[in-house]
Amino acid sequence: MHVAIGLVVLVASAAALAALARRFGISEPLVLTVGGVAASYLPFLPEIHLEPEIILLGFLPPLLYTAAIRTSLVDFRANVCTIGLLSVGLVLFTTFAVAVVVWWLLPVPFAVAVALGAVVAPPDAVAATAVARRIGMPRRIVTILEDESLFNDATALVALRTALAAMVGTVSVWAAGADFLLAAGGGAAVGVVVAYLLAMLRRRITDPVMDTTLSFLAPFAAYLPAEGIHASGVIAVVVCGMILGHNAPVWQSAASRIAERINWRTIQFILESAVFVLIGLQVRGIVEGAWHSELDHATLLWSALAVLAATMLARPVWVFGSSLLSRSLGGGEAVPVSHLVVVSWAGMRGVVTLAAVLLLPQDTPLLAVLRLLALVVVGGTLLVQGTSLPWLVRWLRLRAPSRAEDALQKANVLQQATAAGLAVLERETTPETPAGVVQTLRDRVLWKTNAAWERLGRAESELVTPTAEYRRLRLAMLQAERETVLRVRDSGTVDDEILQHVLAQLDLEESIIDRYDESEEERVEPLAASGADDACAHLRDAPLVRAHGGPDECAECLAEGLAWVHLRMCLSCGHVACCDSSPGNHASKHYAVSGHPVMRSVEPGEAWRWCYVDELLG
């Protein structure tokens, strides 16, 4: 009973602190850790001692898996060299840099110093992601930080395993290298095998509940066999998760993907919040143990500061050094200095450091001191780097992903998908197909596409576009429908199972009605698209802009007494007409008559072009 109450209090407190941090825009890991530290000094709270298996088996596999299934395999391949330098090279460099400092300051064998270096070397996926997404870094930096933090844990744990073996015997360089290859290669192989075994089962499961249950087993199904053959369970989980996430649109039903996404986001939030509170709860016991050790207090304090400084400085030294070496050897593209600065400063530690320090044997010299040093690194990086990273990003004026440009790209992709769907509709339609069914399907997919394009242009137009009006009216209708069903339920005249089915249908429709939240910030950069010009001769040959003599208005709409939504301009003749969401649809009609292939938006702040022939954005 006491354990159950403790778990409920832990989760509730962690959720409350995380919500508070989000409310005030503060780093969640920092707030959660500080809350745990404060709670550890409450007189009625017992001292917390965690077994390493609780973290390594209970927290680490699901946290890694939920990050891995959202990781883009395409982006990982594009940045694999950079990720390898950080997740392997940087971890080993940090391990030995910290080891030299510890060996110099403390009376411990070098193997013990290396073990501590491996403990504090890997940055934490949770801390990096929480800060990166909150402050809006460029997407490539976020991708590199997330992917690095998925694989660096494996390097650190293998290095720690080698150091622990050296503490009780002799370990050769060849043996350490073979151990690393076994861990990496064996873990990857286990991850691939488990992923495709689960895929065979997943293809035969249509029930979302059963599929989600299988998903909950996946991280442990990959982690345990890999650890059983002395390979890296971390790499096995990451590889398995990336394969399953990449192929989920093929292997899973839509209902299963939705259920899995929601459930794993919930699990991720609970585990992430709880783990940082647990870090803080151990502070009191660790500090008291180190303070009463045989080491004098001055040496203890200097050692803590020196290890924290070595851990934080090793990262920029490696990041800038490897970048300069790569450029001098003529390999890779030039990386902006501002990006290197941010990557080198985003080195917050967390859950893996907490788990790894608990793996040190009880007979390790100055064990209490080593645990304090690891705790100082976790708290110091969260405090110093976690709080200053948002300021650094703003000072460097790094451009976050633009919601407007994202909306443009979404509209482009959706337009291509809609064209493919309409082509299939034309091909599959038979003479026996009712014309009303074909028109309904056509209207439904065109409504989706038009809704995406309507999000561009003037922000105030969102209130008067056809799809915005559809959303407003349909939501009002759904509310009235739900209230009617609830009155029937309360009357007791209809079986509850039937009512629940009807309510579920209403909830599903409401959940898929598209809502668009306007950006809170004014869009100051021009909204343009690029990248398709090389693939489309029409976009390559068309001008970027064309002067036209008349006002920005659709003459056809004015003549017919219609109102337009957005305006487009033909780049061949300068003709201005309304978009496809407008009742007149005059821009597309102009293309159908004239054959002029490229049009351009003439909405304020937009510079994107569209090729009607190839259906590409430029």
N, C-alpha and C positions, 0 to 999 in steps of 0.2 A: 504493500500500500504506500509506504514512504517513497519507494522508487517511482511509482506511478505519479504520485503528487509532485515529486521533483521534476519529472519529465514534463508534466503539464505546465508547471511554473516556468521551467526553462524555455519551452517553446513560446508560451504567452509573453514572457518578458522580452525574448528575442524579437518577436513579431512587433511588439509595441515600440521597441527601440529603433527597429528598421523603419517603421512607419514614421516615427519622429524625425529620423535622419532624412527621409525622402521629403517630408513636409517642409523642412528648412534648407534643403539642398546641401546637406553635409555628407561627407563620406560615410557610408553605412558601416564598413569594416571598422573604422576608427570609433564611431559612436558605440557600436556593439562591444568592442574590446574595452573601451573606457567604462561602459556600464558593467561589464564583468569584473573589472578591477575594483570598482566601487563596491560591488556586491561581495567580493571576496573578503572584505574587511568588516562585514557585518558580523557582530558577535554571535548571533544565533545560527549562522550558516557554517556547516562543517567544511573542513578542508577537502578540496576536490583532488582526487588522484585518478587519472585516466590510464587505462591500459592501452598500449600502442595498437593492439588489435581492433579496439573500438574505432579508432581513427582510420587505420589502414584498411579495414574491411567494412566498417559500418558507414563511414563518411566518404572516403576517397573514391571508391569505384562508382557510386551513383553520381557524385559531383563531376567526375571526369566524363562519365557517359552522357550526362545531360548537356555538357558543353560540346562533346564530340558530335552528337547527332545534329547539332545546329551549325557545325563547322563546314564550310564549303570545301569540298575536295578539289574543286577547280582552283580556288584561291590558294589552297595549300600547295598544289603543284607549281603554281606560278611563283611562289615565294619560298620554295623548299630550301634553297641554298642559304638564304638569310635565316630561316627558322633553324636550320641545322647548326649554323654558326652560333646562334644564341642558346639553343637548347642543349647542345653538347659542348661546343668550345667554350662558351662563356661560363657554363656551370663548372667545368673542370678548372678553368682559370681562376674563378672566384674561390673554389675549394682550396687550391694551393696558396692563393694570396692570403686568405684568412688563416690557413694553417701556419704559414710563416710567422704571422703576427702573434698567434696564440702560442706557438712554440717558443718565440722570443720572450714573451711576457710571463708565461706561466710554467711552473715546473712539471710539465707533462711530457710523455714520449711523443715523437713526431706523428706516430700513427693515430694517437688520440687527437692531436691537433687537426690532422686531415679529416678525421671523423666529424669534428665540429664544423670544419669548413664545408663538408658535404651536407651537413644539416642545414646550414644557413644559406647555401648557394642558390636553391631554386626559388625564383619569384612565384607568387601565388596567382593562380588563374582567377580566383574569385575577386581578390582585391584589385587586380589590374582591370578586369572587365567592368567592375562596378564603377570605378573612377572614369575609365575611358568612355563608356557609353553615357555617363551622366554629363560630362563636360563637352561631348561632341567632337572627338578627334577625327581627322581624316580616316576614311575606311581602311586604307592599306595599313596604317599604324595599328588600328584596332585588330585587324586580322593577324598581323605579325605577333602582337602581344598575346593574343588568345591562343594561337597555335603554338607559340613558344612555350607557354605555360602548360600546355597539354603534354609536351614531350620532355621538358626539363626535369620533371619529377623522376622519370625513369633513370636519367643520367645520375641524378643526385643519390637515389637509393642504391644504385649499383656501386657508386663510389663509396657510399657509406658501408655497404656490405664488404667491399674489399678492405676498407680501413679496419673494420671490426675483425676480419680474418687476420690482418697484420698485427693486431694487438695481442693475439694469442699465438702467433707463429710467424713464418716468413712467407711472403707473397712476392712472386717475381712479376716483372713487367709483362711477361708473356702470359702468365696466368691471369693477371688483371685484364689484359686485352681480350683473352679468350672468354672470360666471364662476361665482359661487356658485349661481345658479339653474340654470345648465347642469349643474354638477356634481351638484346634488341631484336635479333633475328628470330629467336624462339617466341618472344612475345608477339611480334608481328604475325608470325605464322599461325599461332593460336588464335589471334584476333580474326584473321581471315577465315580460318576453318569454322570458328564458332559463328561468325557472321553469316556464312552461307548455309550452315546447318539450321540456324534460326530462320533464314530466308525460306528454306524448304518448308518449314512449319508455317511460317507467316503466310505463304501463298495459299495454304489450305484452310486458313482461318478467316472467317467472315464476321465473326462476332467481335465488336470492338472491345468488350470486356475481356475476352480471352486473349485478344491480341495485346492489350495493354498489360495484362498479367505476364505474358511472355516477355514484353519489353522490360518489366521490372526485374525479371530474372537475368536479362542479358548481361549487365555489367558483372555480376557475380559468376555467371557461366563462363565469361572470358577471363576474369581475374584469378579464380581459384585454380583451374588447370595450368595456367601459365606459372603461377607461383609453385605449383606442385612439381614442375620439371625444372625449377630454379631459373625460369625465364622472368621477364618483366611483366607483372600483372598490369602495371600502368599502361604500357604500350599495347598490351592485348586489349584492354578496355577501350583505349582511344581508337585503335585501328578498327575494332568491331563496331564502335559507335559511328565512326565516319562512314564506313561502308553501308551500314543500315540506314543512316540518315540520308546519304546520297541516293540510295535506291528506294527510299520510302515511297515516292510517287508511283513506282512501278509495282512494288511488292505489297503495299498496303492499300486498303480501301480508304476513301476520303473520311469516313466516320472514324476509322481507327487512327488516322493521322491526327485528326482534331482531338480525340480523346487522349492520345499519347502526349500531344503538345501541352495540353492543359495540365494533365497530371504531373508531367515531369517539371513544368514550371513551378508547380506547387511544392513538389519535393525539393527542388533546387532552392527555393526561397527558405524553406524550413531548415534545411541542412546548412546552408550558408550562414543564416542568421545564428543558428545554435552554435556553430563551430567557433565563431569569433567571441561569443559570450563565454564559451568554455576556455578559450585562450586567456581571457581576462580573469576568470575564476581561479586559475592556477597561480596567479601572480603572487598572492600572499604567501603560500607555502614555499614557492621557489625562492622568493626574496629572503624569507626568514632562514631557509636552509643555507643559502649562499652567504648570508651575513654572519652566520654563526659557524662558518667553516674555518679551517686553520689558516686561510689566506687573509692577510691584513687588508683592511678596508680601503686604503689608498690604492693598492695594487688592483683590488677588485674593481674599483670605479674606473681607473685608467684602462684596465683591460676591456671593460664593457664599452667604453667610448672608442677605444682603438679597433675593436672587432666591428662595431657598427660603422665606423669610418671606412675600414678596409672593405667591408661588404658593399657599401654604397659607392665607393670610388672605383672598385674593380669593374663595375659595369660600364661607365663612360670610357674608361681606358680601353676596354675590349671593343666596345662599339665603334669608337673613333679609330682605334688602331686597325681593326679588321677592315673598316671601310677604306682607309688610306692605303692599306696593303692591296686590297682588291682593285682599287683604281690604278695603283702603280703597276700592277701586273696586267692591266688592260681587261679585266674581267668585270662584267656586270655594268649596270647603268649608274650614272651619278645620282646619289641620293641627296636631297636638300639637307643642309646643315640643321635646319630647324627640326626636321624629322629625326635626325640622329640625336639631337638634344633631348627630345621628348622620349624616344625609346630608351636612351641611356638613363633617364631619370625615373622611368616607370618600373621600379624594381621592388615593389612592396612584397613582403613575405607574409606567410600565413599558415594554412592548415598543414602543409607537408612538413614545414619546419617544426611545427608542434608535434606531429606524429613521429618524425625521425629522431628528435632528441630523446623521446621516450624509449627508443630502441637501444640506447647506450646501456651496457651491462651495469649492474649494481656495484661491481668492483672497479669501475672506471675511476682513475685518479681525479679528484676534484669534481665529482659528478654534479654536485649541487651548483658549483660555480659555472660549469659548462651549460647547465640548464638555464641559469640566469642569463648568460651571454646570448643564448639562442632567443630567450624571451625579449631581451633588450633589442635585438635585431628586428624581431617582429614588430614590437611596439614602436621602435624608433623609425623604421621605414614607413609604417602606417602614419605616424605623426608627421614626420618631416616631408617625405615624398608624397604621401597621400594628400596632405593638405596644401602643399605648394604646387602640385602638378596642374590643377586648374588655373592657377595664376600664371604659371609658365606657359601654358597653351594660349591663354589670352594675350600675354606679353609678346609671344612670337607671332601672333595674329594668324594662327593656323586656321584654315577654312574648314569648318565642319560640313558634313553632307547637307546639301541644300534640299529642303522639302519640295521646293518648286521644281528643281531639276529631277528629283526622284519621281515626282508626279508625272513629269514629261516622259521619263523612261518607262514608267509603268503603263502609261497610255500607249506608247509605241509597241511594247511587247503585247499588250492586250489587243491592239489593232491587228497584229500579225496572227495571234491566236484566233481572233474572231474571223479573219479571212479564211483560215484553214477550216474552221467549223462550218462556215457558210458554204465552202466548196464541197464538204462532205454532205451537207444538207441537199445541195443541188444534185449530187451524184446518187444519193440514196432515195430521193423522192421518186415514187412510182405513180402511175396514172390513178391508182386506187387511193393514194394519200389525199386526205381532205385538204383543200386549199387553206381552210382556217387553221389547221394544225401547222402547216408550213409557215404561214404568216405569223402565227404566235411565236414559233421558235425564232424566226428571223427578228421579230421585234424585241424578243428577250435578249439576244446576244448583242444587237445593235444598241439597246438601252445600256448595257454594261459598258460598251466601248464609248458611247457618247458621254456617259457619266465621268469616265476618266479624262476625256478631253475638256469637259466643262470645268474641271478643277484648275485649269490653266487660265491665264487672262486676269481680268480685274477681280480682286478678292470679293468686292461687294456683289458681283454677278452670281456668286454661289447661292444667294438668297432667291434668285428669280429664274434659275435655269430649270428646264423641264424635269430633269432627274432629281433636282433638289426639291421641287414641288411634289414629285412622286414620293420621295422619302417622307416628306412632312405629312402628306395626306395618308400614306399607307400606315405610318406609325400611329396616327390618330385612329385609323380604322382598327388596327390591331389592338389598341387599348380598349376600344369599345367592345370588340369581339371577346377579349379576355374577361372583361367585366361581366359580360353576359354568361359566359361559361361558368364563372365563379358563382353567379347567382343560381344557376342550375345546380351546381354542386351543393351549395348551401341548402337548397330545397330538398335534397335527398331523393329526387325522383329518378335519377340516372345513376347507374353503377359507376363507382369511382374509377375503375380501371379504364372505362371508356373515356371519362372526363380527362384523365391523365394523358391519354393518347392524344386527345384534341389539343390540350394545353401544350404538349410537346411539339405538335405541329406548328402552333402559333409561335412558340419560343424559337424554333428553328428558323422560321421565316424572318422573325425580327432580328436574329443574330446575323443573318446574311445580308440584310439591307445595308448597303454601303453607307458609312458615315465618314465625312471628311472633316478633320479638325484643321482650321486655318492656322498657319504658323503665327505664333504670338509676335514674332519680330517682322518688321517690314522687310520686304525683299528689295535689296539694293543692287544686287548684281544682275546683269542681263541674263535672261533665261534662254539659253542656247543649247543646241545639241551638236555633237561632232562624232566622227568615227565611222559613219556610213558612206562618206563621200567617195572613198576609194572603191567601195563595192558597187556604187551606183553612178553610172555615167551621167544620168540626168542631173543628179545633185552636184556632181563635179563641174559640169558645164554651166549650171544655172548661177546667176549672180546671187550674192548674199542679200542684197536689198535692191529695190527698184523704186524710183520716184514715180509718183502718179499725180495727175493734176487735180483730181477731185478730192472732196473731203472723205474722212474715214467713215463711210456709211455704205450700206448695201442698197444700191439704186433699185434693184428688183423688189426687195422687201418694201421699200417706200412706195413703189408703184402698185404693189399688190395689197398694201395696207397691213403688212406683217411686221412683227418685231423680231429682231435677230438676237442671238446670244453672244457669239464671238464673231470676229471678222478675220478673213483670210485674203491675201493678195496674190494673184497670179504673177510669177516672176518672169513670164514670157511677154505679157502685154500690160501688166499693171492693173488688171481688173480686180476690184475689191468686191467681195461677196461674203455671204454668211456661211457659218460652219454647218456640219451635219446635225448638230443638236437644234439648230434653228428650224422653224417650220418650213421655210422655203428651200433649205439645203442648196443654195445657189452656187456655192464654190464647187461642189462636186458636179453640179449640172453644167457649170462652165467648162470643167475638164472634159465631161462627156461630149460636149459639142465641139470644143476647140482642139482637144487633144494636147493642150499645154500641160506638161508633166509635173511641174514643181510649183507649189504654193508656199507662202510664208505667212506666219502669224503677224498681224499688225496690232496686236494687243500691247498695251504699255509694258515695257520691261521684258518682252519676249523677242527672241531672234532665231527661233527654230524654223526649219523648213521640212516639207513633206513631199515625197515623190509618190504620186498616184500610181505610176506604172509598176514600180518595184515594191511599193508599200514599205518604204524605209524612211527613217528619220535622219535628218542631217543638219 
